[in-house]
Amino acid sequence: MSEATASVPALPGIPSAPATALEQTQAFLQAGGPVVVVLLVMSVAALAIVLAKLWQFHALRLGDRTTAHAMLRLVQAGRPGDALALAGQSPTPVAQVLARAIGGRHGGLPEVRLREEVVRHGNDVLEVLRGWFRPLEVIASLAPLLGLFGTVLGMIEAFRQLEQAGHQVNPAVLSGGIWEALLTTAVGLAVAIPVVAALNWLERRVERTAHDLESTVTRVFTLDIADALCHTSAEEPWAWPNAVASHAPSRLNVPVAAVGR
């Protein structure tokens, strides 16, 4: 070691050359103080939640849309029993909620009450999928604030030591205190950034599932109208109201001219 290297003072609380990874970790925790310990605990909790949600989404096959589309095609072909059997082979929430709608409609249940029950069940499913999102939001919000709080405490301690030194000011004391103070901010941001990214991705998956639930369940109750619109020529848009009215239930089958009045 050269004289220039040997003359560089070690930062307060940091060993000059830790021999093992354990000593490095201890030195890191000692430099950051209790704030870094809290942030590390929060990061472990966030990682556990994200992994659990990934496993849950994978087990439920959350991105599977082919099963729901196949069920709708079977219902459109007049085979609701096959559609329900297909739903029994898939754990995806969209297929399960869709099976309730298909079974209730072809079981003769009142449409209004059936819709309410399907919507209630769909909301329960979405609530389960959104489980543990709130702790992730709290961690993403508090981690930068805790890091800033640790920085403020470190700066206060650095200037307190500078004041106690009086006229014999050692620049290493001030630089070491600032280094320790900024460490907590860096750790806070390192915890918050991936948590925010993971939370937004998980929320997007749930939002897409909610859209699929609403779209597929609505199609169960509007298959006759969808058929009418599909068989109507795109070059004759004036024929759409008549086609929809002719395929709608009798309580909605009113003359098109009356709608204009």
C-alpha atoms as an extended CHARMM CRD file, in Angstrom:
* protein
*
       261  EXT
         1         1  MET       CA              0.0000000000        0.0000000000        0.0000000000  PROA      1               0.0000000000
         2         2  SER       CA              1.4160000000        3.3880000000       -0.9600000000  PROA      2               0.0000000000
         3         3  GLU       CA              1.7370000000        6.2920000000        1.4560000000  PROA      3               0.0000000000
         4         4  ALA       CA             -1.0130000000        8.2190000000       -0.4180000000  PROA      4               0.0000000000
         5         5  THR       CA             -3.3970000000        5.3360000000        0.0120000000  PROA      5               0.0000000000
         6         6  ALA       CA             -2.4420000000        4.7840000000        3.6310000000  PROA      6               0.0000000000
         7         7  SER       CA             -2.9640000000        8.4570000000        4.4860000000  PROA      7               0.0000000000
         8         8  VAL       CA             -6.6110000000        8.4440000000        3.3500000000  PROA      8               0.0000000000
         9         9  PRO       CA             -8.7220000000        8.3240000000        6.5270000000  PROA      9               0.0000000000
        10        10  ALA       CA            -11.4210000000        5.6940000000        6.7800000000  PROA      10              0.0000000000
        11        11  LEU       CA            -15.0100000000        6.8510000000        6.8300000000  PROA      11              0.0000000000
        12        12  PRO       CA            -16.6170000000        6.7910000000       10.2650000000  PROA      12              0.0000000000
        13        13  GLY       CA            -18.3310000000        3.5310000000       11.0310000000  PROA      13              0.0000000000
        14        14  ILE       CA            -16.9920000000        1.7810000000        7.8810000000  PROA      14              0.0000000000
        15        15  PRO       CA            -14.1120000000       -0.6790000000        8.1510000000  PROA      15              0.0000000000
        16        16  SER       CA            -11.3270000000        0.1270000000        5.7390000000  PROA      16              0.0000000000
        17        17  ALA       CA            -11.2120000000       -3.3490000000        4.1970000000  PROA      17              0.0000000000
        18        18  PRO       CA            -13.8960000000       -5.8200000000        5.3000000000  PROA      18              0.0000000000
        19        19  ALA       CA            -12.6140000000       -9.3560000000        5.0500000000  PROA      19              0.0000000000
        20        20  THR       CA            -15.9010000000      -11.1700000000        4.4620000000  PROA      20              0.0000000000
        21        21  ALA       CA            -19.3500000000      -10.5170000000        3.0370000000  PROA      21              0.0000000000
        22        22  LEU       CA            -20.7810000000      -10.6870000000        6.5570000000  PROA      22              0.0000000000
        23        23  GLU       CA            -18.4990000000       -7.8940000000        7.7050000000  PROA      23              0.0000000000
        24        24  GLN       CA            -19.4660000000       -5.8510000000        4.6520000000  PROA      24              0.0000000000
        25        25  THR       CA            -23.1410000000       -6.3020000000        5.4670000000  PROA      25              0.0000000000
        26        26  GLN       CA            -22.5730000000       -5.3520000000        9.0890000000  PROA      26              0.0000000000
        27        27  ALA       CA            -20.6470000000       -2.2640000000        8.0340000000  PROA      27              0.0000000000
        28        28  PHE       CA            -23.4270000000       -1.3140000000        5.6060000000  PROA      28              0.0000000000
        29        29  LEU       CA            -26.1160000000       -1.6600000000        8.2810000000  PROA      29              0.0000000000
        30        30  GLN       CA            -23.9970000000        0.2380000000       10.7840000000  PROA      30              0.0000000000
        31        31  ALA       CA            -23.5010000000        3.0890000000        8.3380000000  PROA      31              0.0000000000
        32        32  GLY       CA            -27.1780000000        3.3110000000        7.3880000000  PROA      32              0.0000000000
        33        33  GLY       CA            -28.5180000000        2.8890000000       10.8690000000  PROA      33              0.0000000000
        34        34  PRO       CA            -31.9870000000        1.6310000000       11.8200000000  PROA      34              0.0000000000
        35        35  VAL       CA            -33.5960000000        3.3080000000        8.7960000000  PROA      35              0.0000000000
        36        36  VAL       CA            -31.7210000000        1.0070000000        6.4140000000  PROA      36              0.0000000000
        37        37  VAL       CA            -32.7410000000       -2.0070000000        8.5040000000  PROA      37              0.0000000000
        38        38  VAL       CA            -36.4060000000       -0.9910000000        8.2270000000  PROA      38              0.0000000000
        39        39  LEU       CA            -36.0440000000       -0.4690000000        4.4800000000  PROA      39              0.0000000000
        40        40  LEU       CA            -34.4580000000       -3.8860000000        4.0360000000  PROA      40              0.0000000000
        41        41  VAL       CA            -37.3290000000       -5.5020000000        5.9520000000  PROA      41              0.0000000000
        42        42  MET       CA            -39.8070000000       -3.6500000000        3.7360000000  PROA      42              0.0000000000
        43        43  SER       CA            -37.9950000000       -4.8330000000        0.6110000000  PROA      43              0.0000000000
        44        44  VAL       CA            -38.1610000000       -8.4590000000        1.7580000000  PROA      44              0.0000000000
        45        45  ALA       CA            -41.8850000000       -8.0930000000        2.4680000000  PROA      45              0.0000000000
        46        46  ALA       CA            -42.5030000000       -6.5020000000       -0.9380000000  PROA      46              0.0000000000
        47        47  LEU       CA            -40.5610000000       -9.2590000000       -2.7020000000  PROA      47              0.0000000000
        48        48  ALA       CA            -42.5760000000      -11.9350000000       -0.8910000000  PROA      48              0.0000000000
        49        49  ILE       CA            -45.8790000000      -10.2800000000       -1.8730000000  PROA      49              0.0000000000
        50        50  VAL       CA            -44.8750000000       -9.9020000000       -5.5220000000  PROA      50              0.0000000000
        51        51  LEU       CA            -43.7690000000      -13.5310000000       -5.7640000000  PROA      51              0.0000000000
        52        52  ALA       CA            -47.0070000000      -14.6950000000       -4.1230000000  PROA      52              0.0000000000
        53        53  LYS       CA            -49.1000000000      -12.6450000000       -6.5650000000  PROA      53              0.0000000000
        54        54  LEU       CA            -47.1450000000      -13.9730000000       -9.5310000000  PROA      54              0.0000000000
        55        55  TRP       CA            -47.7540000000      -17.5280000000       -8.3640000000  PROA      55              0.0000000000
        56        56  GLN       CA            -51.4600000000      -16.7690000000       -7.8480000000  PROA      56              0.0000000000
        57        57  PHE       CA            -51.8620000000      -15.2390000000      -11.3170000000  PROA      57              0.0000000000
        58        58  HSD       CA            -50.0150000000      -18.1640000000      -12.8850000000  PROA      58              0.0000000000
        59        59  ALA       CA            -52.1250000000      -20.7510000000      -11.0350000000  PROA      59              0.0000000000
        60        60  LEU       CA            -55.3410000000      -19.0050000000      -12.1580000000  PROA      60              0.0000000000
        61        61  ARG       CA            -54.0640000000      -18.6750000000      -15.7480000000  PROA      61              0.0000000000
        62        62  LEU       CA            -55.0150000000      -15.0380000000      -15.6510000000  PROA      62              0.0000000000
        63        63  GLY       CA            -53.9930000000      -14.2900000000      -19.2170000000  PROA      63              0.0000000000
        64        64  ASP       CA            -56.0290000000      -17.1270000000      -20.7500000000  PROA      64              0.0000000000
        65        65  ARG       CA            -58.7030000000      -15.7460000000      -23.1020000000  PROA      65              0.0000000000
        66        66  THR       CA            -59.1350000000      -18.7280000000      -25.3920000000  PROA      66              0.0000000000
        67        67  THR       CA            -61.2940000000      -20.6720000000      -22.9280000000  PROA      67              0.0000000000
        68        68  ALA       CA            -63.8400000000      -17.8780000000      -22.5570000000  PROA      68              0.0000000000
        69        69  HSD       CA            -64.0120000000      -17.3450000000      -26.3220000000  PROA      69              0.0000000000
        70        70  ALA       CA            -64.4760000000      -21.0910000000      -26.8890000000  PROA      70              0.0000000000
        71        71  MET       CA            -67.2910000000      -21.1110000000      -24.3230000000  PROA      71              0.0000000000
        72        72  LEU       CA            -69.0510000000      -18.2540000000      -26.0970000000  PROA      72              0.0000000000
        73        73  ARG       CA            -68.7780000000      -20.0760000000      -29.4260000000  PROA      73              0.0000000000
        74        74  LEU       CA            -70.3280000000      -23.1910000000      -27.8690000000  PROA      74              0.0000000000
        75        75  VAL       CA            -73.2000000000      -21.1730000000      -26.4230000000  PROA      75              0.0000000000
        76        76  GLN       CA            -73.7300000000      -19.4990000000      -29.7710000000  PROA      76              0.0000000000
        77        77  ALA       CA            -73.8840000000      -22.9560000000      -31.3650000000  PROA      77              0.0000000000
        78        78  GLY       CA            -76.5650000000      -24.0420000000      -28.8890000000  PROA      78              0.0000000000
        79        79  ARG       CA            -74.2940000000      -26.2210000000      -26.7230000000  PROA      79              0.0000000000
        80        80  PRO       CA            -74.3350000000      -24.6220000000      -23.2440000000  PROA      80              0.0000000000
        81        81  GLY       CA            -73.6360000000      -27.9740000000      -21.5760000000  PROA      81              0.0000000000
        82        82  ASP       CA            -70.3400000000      -28.3270000000      -23.4340000000  PROA      82              0.0000000000
        83        83  ALA       CA            -69.4760000000      -24.7600000000      -22.5040000000  PROA      83              0.0000000000
        84        84  LEU       CA            -70.0040000000      -25.5030000000      -18.8070000000  PROA      84              0.0000000000
        85        85  ALA       CA            -67.9270000000      -28.6710000000      -19.1150000000  PROA      85              0.0000000000
        86        86  LEU       CA            -65.1210000000      -26.6530000000      -20.7040000000  PROA      86              0.0000000000
        87        87  ALA       CA            -65.2640000000      -24.1440000000      -17.8400000000  PROA      87              0.0000000000
        88        88  GLY       CA            -64.7590000000      -26.9890000000      -15.3720000000  PROA      88              0.0000000000
        89        89  GLN       CA            -61.3760000000      -27.7020000000      -16.9420000000  PROA      89              0.0000000000
        90        90  SER       CA            -60.0520000000      -24.1470000000      -16.5750000000  PROA      90              0.0000000000
        91        91  PRO       CA            -59.2880000000      -22.2440000000      -13.3390000000  PROA      91              0.0000000000
        92        92  THR       CA            -59.2910000000      -18.8310000000      -15.0270000000  PROA      92              0.0000000000
        93        93  PRO       CA            -61.6610000000      -16.3840000000      -13.2790000000  PROA      93              0.0000000000
        94        94  VAL       CA            -63.2170000000      -15.2370000000      -16.5580000000  PROA      94              0.0000000000
        95        95  ALA       CA            -64.3010000000      -18.7780000000      -17.4150000000  PROA      95              0.0000000000
        96        96  GLN       CA            -65.7070000000      -19.3880000000      -13.9350000000  PROA      96              0.0000000000
        97        97  VAL       CA            -67.7790000000      -16.2010000000      -13.8870000000  PROA      97              0.0000000000
        98        98  LEU       CA            -68.8940000000      -16.8750000000      -17.4440000000  PROA      98              0.0000000000
        99        99  ALA       CA            -70.0460000000      -20.3590000000      -16.4190000000  PROA      99              0.0000000000
       100       100  ARG       CA            -72.3120000000      -18.8290000000      -13.7840000000  PROA      100             0.0000000000
       101       101  ALA       CA            -73.8840000000      -16.5520000000      -16.3590000000  PROA      101             0.0000000000
       102       102  ILE       CA            -74.3750000000      -19.3570000000      -18.8910000000  PROA      102             0.0000000000
       103       103  GLY       CA            -75.7810000000      -21.7920000000      -16.3340000000  PROA      103             0.0000000000
       104       104  GLY       CA            -78.1560000000      -19.2180000000      -14.8830000000  PROA      104             0.0000000000
       105       105  ARG       CA            -79.4390000000      -17.9980000000      -18.2310000000  PROA      105             0.0000000000
       106       106  HSD       CA            -80.0970000000      -21.4410000000      -19.6440000000  PROA      106             0.0000000000
       107       107  GLY       CA            -81.5140000000      -22.5210000000      -16.2870000000  PROA      107             0.0000000000
       108       108  GLY       CA            -84.3800000000      -20.0740000000      -16.6650000000  PROA      108             0.0000000000
       109       109  LEU       CA            -83.3710000000      -17.6240000000      -13.9240000000  PROA      109             0.0000000000
       110       110  PRO       CA            -84.6570000000      -14.0340000000      -14.1930000000  PROA      110             0.0000000000
       111       111  GLU       CA            -82.1770000000      -11.9990000000      -16.2160000000  PROA      111             0.0000000000
       112       112  VAL       CA            -82.1290000000       -8.9850000000      -13.9020000000  PROA      112             0.0000000000
       113       113  ARG       CA            -81.3830000000      -10.9970000000      -10.7730000000  PROA      113             0.0000000000
       114       114  LEU       CA            -78.9240000000      -13.1800000000      -12.6600000000  PROA      114             0.0000000000
       115       115  ARG       CA            -76.9830000000      -10.1290000000      -13.8290000000  PROA      115             0.0000000000
       116       116  GLU       CA            -76.7800000000       -8.8290000000      -10.2630000000  PROA      116             0.0000000000
       117       117  GLU       CA            -75.4860000000      -12.1630000000       -8.9920000000  PROA      117             0.0000000000
       118       118  VAL       CA            -72.8930000000      -12.4410000000      -11.7620000000  PROA      118             0.0000000000
       119       119  VAL       CA            -71.6960000000       -8.8850000000      -11.1350000000  PROA      119             0.0000000000
       120       120  ARG       CA            -71.4480000000       -9.5940000000       -7.3980000000  PROA      120             0.0000000000
       121       121  HSD       CA            -69.4150000000      -12.7560000000       -8.0010000000  PROA      121             0.0000000000
       122       122  GLY       CA            -67.1780000000      -10.9560000000      -10.4820000000  PROA      122             0.0000000000
       123       123  ASN       CA            -66.4850000000       -8.1800000000       -7.9640000000  PROA      123             0.0000000000
       124       124  ASP       CA            -65.5630000000      -10.7870000000       -5.3550000000  PROA      124             0.0000000000
       125       125  VAL       CA            -63.1200000000      -12.3750000000       -7.8000000000  PROA      125             0.0000000000
       126       126  LEU       CA            -61.5010000000       -9.0370000000       -8.5780000000  PROA      126             0.0000000000
       127       127  GLU       CA            -61.2230000000       -8.2400000000       -4.8770000000  PROA      127             0.0000000000
       128       128  VAL       CA            -59.2900000000      -11.4700000000       -4.3580000000  PROA      128             0.0000000000
       129       129  LEU       CA            -56.9910000000      -10.6290000000       -7.2660000000  PROA      129             0.0000000000
       130       130  ARG       CA            -56.3480000000       -7.1730000000       -5.7820000000  PROA      130             0.0000000000
       131       131  GLY       CA            -55.4080000000       -8.6690000000       -2.4320000000  PROA      131             0.0000000000
       132       132  TRP       CA            -52.1450000000       -7.3890000000       -0.9060000000  PROA      132             0.0000000000
       133       133  PHE       CA            -51.9680000000       -4.4810000000       -3.3300000000  PROA      133             0.0000000000
       134       134  ARG       CA            -52.4020000000       -2.0160000000       -0.4630000000  PROA      134             0.0000000000
       135       135  PRO       CA            -49.2300000000       -3.1320000000        1.3920000000  PROA      135             0.0000000000
       136       136  LEU       CA            -47.2860000000       -2.7210000000       -1.8520000000  PROA      136             0.0000000000
       137       137  GLU       CA            -48.6750000000        0.7970000000       -2.2320000000  PROA      137             0.0000000000
       138       138  VAL       CA            -47.6770000000        1.6230000000        1.3410000000  PROA      138             0.0000000000
       139       139  ILE       CA            -44.1470000000        0.3020000000        0.8220000000  PROA      139             0.0000000000
       140       140  ALA       CA            -43.7650000000        2.1990000000       -2.4570000000  PROA      140             0.0000000000
       141       141  SER       CA            -44.9140000000        5.4160000000       -0.7710000000  PROA      141             0.0000000000
       142       142  LEU       CA            -43.0240000000        5.1190000000        2.5160000000  PROA      142             0.0000000000
       143       143  ALA       CA            -39.6560000000        3.8610000000        1.2460000000  PROA      143             0.0000000000
       144       144  PRO       CA            -38.5200000000        7.1900000000       -0.3000000000  PROA      144             0.0000000000
       145       145  LEU       CA            -39.8390000000        9.1080000000        2.7140000000  PROA      145             0.0000000000
       146       146  LEU       CA            -37.9560000000        6.8620000000        5.1250000000  PROA      146             0.0000000000
       147       147  GLY       CA            -34.8350000000        7.2720000000        3.0310000000  PROA      147             0.0000000000
       148       148  LEU       CA            -35.1920000000       11.0520000000        3.1590000000  PROA      148             0.0000000000
       149       149  PHE       CA            -35.8350000000       10.8820000000        6.8890000000  PROA      149             0.0000000000
       150       150  GLY       CA            -32.6180000000        8.9200000000        7.3700000000  PROA      150             0.0000000000
       151       151  THR       CA            -30.7380000000       11.4760000000        5.2820000000  PROA      151             0.0000000000
       152       152  VAL       CA            -31.9960000000       14.3290000000        7.4360000000  PROA      152             0.0000000000
       153       153  LEU       CA            -30.9760000000       12.4930000000       10.5990000000  PROA      153             0.0000000000
       154       154  GLY       CA            -27.5350000000       11.7920000000        9.1220000000  PROA      154             0.0000000000
       155       155  MET       CA            -27.0140000000       15.4090000000        8.1580000000  PROA      155             0.0000000000
       156       156  ILE       CA            -28.0150000000       16.5360000000       11.6310000000  PROA      156             0.0000000000
       157       157  GLU       CA            -25.5080000000       14.1350000000       13.1740000000  PROA      157             0.0000000000
       158       158  ALA       CA            -22.7600000000       15.2200000000       10.7450000000  PROA      158             0.0000000000
       159       159  PHE       CA            -23.1600000000       18.9050000000       11.5510000000  PROA      159             0.0000000000
       160       160  ARG       CA            -23.3910000000       18.1210000000       15.2690000000  PROA      160             0.0000000000
       161       161  GLN       CA            -20.0290000000       16.3960000000       15.0850000000  PROA      161             0.0000000000
       162       162  LEU       CA            -18.6800000000       19.3260000000       13.0730000000  PROA      162             0.0000000000
       163       163  GLU       CA            -19.8010000000       21.7180000000       15.7780000000  PROA      163             0.0000000000
       164       164  GLN       CA            -18.2240000000       19.6410000000       18.5300000000  PROA      164             0.0000000000
       165       165  ALA       CA            -14.9160000000       19.5910000000       16.6550000000  PROA      165             0.0000000000
       166       166  GLY       CA            -14.6710000000       23.3560000000       16.9750000000  PROA      166             0.0000000000
       167       167  HSD       CA            -11.5690000000       24.8090000000       15.3270000000  PROA      167             0.0000000000
       168       168  GLN       CA            -10.0400000000       21.3560000000       14.7790000000  PROA      168             0.0000000000
       169       169  VAL       CA            -12.3260000000       20.4830000000       11.8850000000  PROA      169             0.0000000000
       170       170  ASN       CA            -11.5300000000       17.2620000000       10.0380000000  PROA      170             0.0000000000
       171       171  PRO       CA            -13.0920000000       17.2440000000        6.5260000000  PROA      171             0.0000000000
       172       172  ALA       CA            -13.3350000000       13.4610000000        6.7150000000  PROA      172             0.0000000000
       173       173  VAL       CA            -15.8600000000       13.7740000000        9.5450000000  PROA      173             0.0000000000
       174       174  LEU       CA            -18.1840000000       15.9340000000        7.4550000000  PROA      174             0.0000000000
       175       175  SER       CA            -17.7660000000       13.9060000000        4.2630000000  PROA      175             0.0000000000
       176       176  GLY       CA            -18.3020000000       10.6570000000        6.1240000000  PROA      176             0.0000000000
       177       177  GLY       CA            -21.4860000000       11.9640000000        7.7350000000  PROA      177             0.0000000000
       178       178  ILE       CA            -22.8580000000       13.1530000000        4.4110000000  PROA      178             0.0000000000
       179       179  TRP       CA            -22.0060000000        9.8140000000        2.8000000000  PROA      179             0.0000000000
       180       180  GLU       CA            -23.8860000000        7.9330000000        5.5010000000  PROA      180             0.0000000000
       181       181  ALA       CA            -26.8270000000       10.3260000000        5.2110000000  PROA      181             0.0000000000
       182       182  LEU       CA            -27.1840000000        9.9130000000        1.4450000000  PROA      182             0.0000000000
       183       183  LEU       CA            -26.9660000000        6.1350000000        1.8120000000  PROA      183             0.0000000000
       184       184  THR       CA            -30.4690000000        5.9470000000        3.2950000000  PROA      184             0.0000000000
       185       185  THR       CA            -31.9670000000        7.9470000000        0.4150000000  PROA      185             0.0000000000
       186       186  ALA       CA            -30.3200000000        5.6330000000       -2.1040000000  PROA      186             0.0000000000
       187       187  VAL       CA            -31.6490000000        2.5580000000       -0.3120000000  PROA      187             0.0000000000
       188       188  GLY       CA            -35.1370000000        4.0660000000       -0.1050000000  PROA      188             0.0000000000
       189       189  LEU       CA            -35.2210000000        4.7410000000       -3.8270000000  PROA      189             0.0000000000
       190       190  ALA       CA            -33.7960000000        1.3040000000       -4.5860000000  PROA      190             0.0000000000
       191       191  VAL       CA            -36.6840000000       -0.2430000000       -2.6600000000  PROA      191             0.0000000000
       192       192  ALA       CA            -39.4350000000        2.0140000000       -4.0160000000  PROA      192             0.0000000000
       193       193  ILE       CA            -38.6410000000        1.9520000000       -7.7570000000  PROA      193             0.0000000000
       194       194  PRO       CA            -39.0340000000       -1.8130000000       -8.3860000000  PROA      194             0.0000000000
       195       195  VAL       CA            -42.0570000000       -1.9730000000       -6.0760000000  PROA      195             0.0000000000
       196       196  VAL       CA            -43.8190000000        0.7720000000       -8.0520000000  PROA      196             0.0000000000
       197       197  ALA       CA            -43.0110000000       -0.9830000000      -11.3400000000  PROA      197             0.0000000000
       198       198  ALA       CA            -44.2540000000       -4.3620000000      -10.0760000000  PROA      198             0.0000000000
       199       199  LEU       CA            -47.4100000000       -2.8390000000       -8.5900000000  PROA      199             0.0000000000
       200       200  ASN       CA            -48.3260000000       -1.0930000000      -11.8290000000  PROA      200             0.0000000000
       201       201  TRP       CA            -47.8200000000       -4.2970000000      -13.8020000000  PROA      201             0.0000000000
       202       202  LEU       CA            -49.9710000000       -6.3050000000      -11.3880000000  PROA      202             0.0000000000
       203       203  GLU       CA            -52.7170000000       -3.6760000000      -11.4300000000  PROA      203             0.0000000000
       204       204  ARG       CA            -52.7200000000       -3.6970000000      -15.2230000000  PROA      204             0.0000000000
       205       205  ARG       CA            -53.2310000000       -7.4680000000      -15.2280000000  PROA      205             0.0000000000
       206       206  VAL       CA            -56.2170000000       -7.1130000000      -12.9060000000  PROA      206             0.0000000000
       207       207  GLU       CA            -57.6850000000       -4.2650000000      -14.9730000000  PROA      207             0.0000000000
       208       208  ARG       CA            -57.4360000000       -6.3950000000      -18.1140000000  PROA      208             0.0000000000
       209       209  THR       CA            -59.1500000000       -9.2680000000      -16.3050000000  PROA      209             0.0000000000
       210       210  ALA       CA            -61.9340000000       -6.9210000000      -15.1720000000  PROA      210             0.0000000000
       211       211  HSD       CA            -62.4480000000       -5.7970000000      -18.7610000000  PROA      211             0.0000000000
       212       212  ASP       CA            -62.5740000000       -9.4040000000      -19.9780000000  PROA      212             0.0000000000
       213       213  LEU       CA            -65.1130000000      -10.2670000000      -17.2700000000  PROA      213             0.0000000000
       214       214  GLU       CA            -67.4040000000       -7.4100000000      -18.2050000000  PROA      214             0.0000000000
       215       215  SER       CA            -67.0860000000       -8.0050000000      -21.9310000000  PROA      215             0.0000000000
       216       216  THR       CA            -67.6380000000      -11.7680000000      -21.9420000000  PROA      216             0.0000000000
       217       217  VAL       CA            -70.5000000000      -11.7590000000      -19.4340000000  PROA      217             0.0000000000
       218       218  THR       CA            -72.2700000000       -9.0220000000      -21.3960000000  PROA      218             0.0000000000
       219       219  ARG       CA            -71.9530000000      -11.0910000000      -24.5710000000  PROA      219             0.0000000000
       220       220  VAL       CA            -73.8220000000      -13.9570000000      -22.9010000000  PROA      220             0.0000000000
       221       221  PHE       CA            -76.8790000000      -11.7380000000      -22.5260000000  PROA      221             0.0000000000
       222       222  THR       CA            -76.5250000000      -10.0660000000      -25.9440000000  PROA      222             0.0000000000
       223       223  LEU       CA            -75.6640000000      -12.9540000000      -28.2570000000  PROA      223             0.0000000000
       224       224  ASP       CA            -78.8730000000      -12.4520000000      -30.2560000000  PROA      224             0.0000000000
       225       225  ILE       CA            -78.1070000000       -8.7790000000      -30.8110000000  PROA      225             0.0000000000
       226       226  ALA       CA            -74.4970000000       -9.5530000000      -31.7460000000  PROA      226             0.0000000000
       227       227  ASP       CA            -75.6990000000      -12.1090000000      -34.2930000000  PROA      227             0.0000000000
       228       228  ALA       CA            -78.0460000000       -9.5560000000      -35.8160000000  PROA      228             0.0000000000
       229       229  LEU       CA            -75.2860000000       -6.9790000000      -36.1790000000  PROA      229             0.0000000000
       230       230  CYS       CA            -72.8490000000       -9.5230000000      -37.6290000000  PROA      230             0.0000000000
       231       231  HSD       CA            -75.3240000000      -10.6770000000      -40.3000000000  PROA      231             0.0000000000
       232       232  THR       CA            -76.2900000000       -7.1450000000      -41.2760000000  PROA      232             0.0000000000
       233       233  SER       CA            -74.3680000000       -5.7810000000      -44.2360000000  PROA      233             0.0000000000
       234       234  ALA       CA            -71.8330000000       -3.1110000000      -43.3660000000  PROA      234             0.0000000000
       235       235  GLU       CA            -72.9270000000       -1.2100000000      -46.4650000000  PROA      235             0.0000000000
       236       236  GLU       CA            -76.4750000000       -0.8760000000      -45.0750000000  PROA      236             0.0000000000
       237       237  PRO       CA            -76.1050000000        0.7540000000      -41.6620000000  PROA      237             0.0000000000
       238       238  TRP       CA            -79.7420000000        1.9210000000      -41.7380000000  PROA      238             0.0000000000
       239       239  ALA       CA            -80.7680000000       -1.7200000000      -41.3610000000  PROA      239             0.0000000000
       240       240  TRP       CA            -79.0870000000       -2.1120000000      -37.9520000000  PROA      240             0.0000000000
       241       241  PRO       CA            -81.9280000000       -0.7240000000      -35.7900000000  PROA      241             0.0000000000
       242       242  ASN       CA            -84.4750000000       -3.0080000000      -37.4960000000  PROA      242             0.0000000000
       243       243  ALA       CA            -82.1740000000       -6.0410000000      -37.1190000000  PROA      243             0.0000000000
       244       244  VAL       CA            -81.5730000000       -5.3420000000      -33.4370000000  PROA      244             0.0000000000
       245       245  ALA       CA            -85.2810000000       -4.7460000000      -32.7870000000  PROA      245             0.0000000000
       246       246  SER       CA            -86.2850000000       -7.9760000000      -34.5300000000  PROA      246             0.0000000000
       247       247  HSD       CA            -83.8610000000      -10.0500000000      -32.4040000000  PROA      247             0.0000000000
       248       248  ALA       CA            -84.5330000000       -8.2840000000      -29.1090000000  PROA      248             0.0000000000
       249       249  PRO       CA            -86.9610000000       -9.6840000000      -26.5000000000  PROA      249             0.0000000000
       250       250  SER       CA            -90.6360000000       -8.8540000000      -26.9160000000  PROA      250             0.0000000000
       251       251  ARG       CA            -90.5780000000       -6.2790000000      -24.1140000000  PROA      251             0.0000000000
       252       252  LEU       CA            -87.9480000000       -4.3290000000      -26.0490000000  PROA      252             0.0000000000
       253       253  ASN       CA            -89.3790000000       -4.9670000000      -29.5340000000  PROA      253             0.0000000000
       254       254  VAL       CA            -90.7720000000       -1.5100000000      -30.2260000000  PROA      254             0.0000000000
       255       255  PRO       CA            -91.0570000000        0.1040000000      -33.6620000000  PROA      255             0.0000000000
       256       256  VAL       CA            -87.9830000000        2.0040000000      -34.7000000000  PROA      256             0.0000000000
       257       257  ALA       CA            -90.1070000000        4.9500000000      -35.7120000000  PROA      257             0.0000000000
       258       258  ALA       CA            -91.4340000000        5.2030000000      -32.1900000000  PROA      258             0.0000000000
       259       259  VAL       CA            -87.9130000000        5.6240000000      -30.8860000000  PROA      259             0.0000000000
       260       260  GLY       CA            -87.5170000000        8.7730000000      -32.9000000000  PROA      260             0.0000000000
       261       261  ARG       CA            -90.5840000000       10.2570000000      -31.2320000000  PROA      261             0.0000000000
